[in-house]
Amino acid sequence: MKITNRTKEIQEKFARKIASKGSHKLRAKKSKEQTVWFGLGLLGLIGWSVVIPTLLGLALGIWLDQKFPSPYSWTLMLMIGGLLLGCFNASHWVQGEQAQIKKMQNSQPKESNDD
């Protein structure tokens, strides 16, 4: 049986594809923290990063309204300020996570889908 150059090319391509899929499975096993529960935990973390500054602004606003009455509502202003601060904080954190994910994806070798 004679092996041609075309057959060698096909065998090499097949071997590269198997090696790529094997390394992909090994990377997936190493990063087990990326589960559904991990994702739900991140959603909770983002939610709390918005809620806590909002509640702190609300509490401080109520205290200021009781101690120093004025025609302006400190409660409303500080609640909105806390909400904006929390949203900015969550946005900054999510952007950092996205950058980290892109960095991980760029460091992994590309898989070819040639058949």
N, C-alpha and C positions, 0 to 999 in steps of 0.2 A: 504494500500500500504506500503510495507516494504522497507526501505532505507538501502541498503547494504553499506559496507565499500567502495566498488568500486565506487558506486554512489556518496558518500561523497567526495572521492578523486577527481572525475571528477568535482564536483561542486566547490570545493576549488581551483582547477587548473583554472577553468573558471573565478572565482572571482579574482584570482591573475592576470590573463591575462587582465581582464577588468580594474583593478586598475592600472596596468602598462601602458596600453594604455591611460588611463585618465591622469595619471601624465605626460606622454609624450606630450600630447596635451597641458597641462597647461604650461610645459616648453617651448613649441613652441610659445605659445601666449606671454610669458614673454620676449622672445628673438626676437621680431619683427624687430630689426635692421638688422637681417640677411636676407635681401631681395635681389632681383636682383640688384636694384639700389645701395645697399650697396656694393655688390660684384664689380660692375662696378666702383664705387668710389675708392675701394681698388686698382683695376688695374690702375686707373689714378694716384693714390698716389704713387704706385710703379714706374710707368713710370716717373713721375716728380722727384722722388728721384734719378733716373739715369740721366735724362736730365739736371737738374740744375747744378750738379757738372761738367758735360761735357761742358756745355756752359760757366761756370765760368772759367774752364781751358782753353777753346778756347779763351775767351776774354783776359785773362791774358797773354796767349801765343802771341796773336797778338800784345798786348801792348809791351811786352818784345822784340819781333822781330823788332818793329819800333824804340824803344828807344835804344836797345843794339844789333845791327846786329852781327850775328855770323854765322859760317858755319853750325851750328846745328839749326834745326827748333824748337824753343820754342813752337810754336803753336801746332805742331804735338805731341810733347812730353807731354805737359800739357793737351791737349785734351784727349790723351790716358790715362793719369793719372787720369783725372776727370772721364772718363768713368769707369775705374777700381774701383775708389773710390765709384762711384754711384752704380755699380753692387754689391760691397761688402756691402754697406749700405742696398740695397734692399734685398740681401740674408739674412743679419742679421735680418732685420725686418720680413721677411717671416718666418724664423725659429722661431722667438718669437711668431708669430701668430699661427704657427702650434703647438707649445708647449702649448699655451693657449687653443687651441681647444682640444688637447689630454687631458689636465687637466679637462676640462669641461666634456668630454666624460667619463673619468674614474670616475668622481664623480657622474655620473648618474647610477641608477640601471640598470642592464642588463635585457632585455626583453627575455622571453623564448618563443620559437616558437613551443612548444609541442602542439599536437592536441589530 
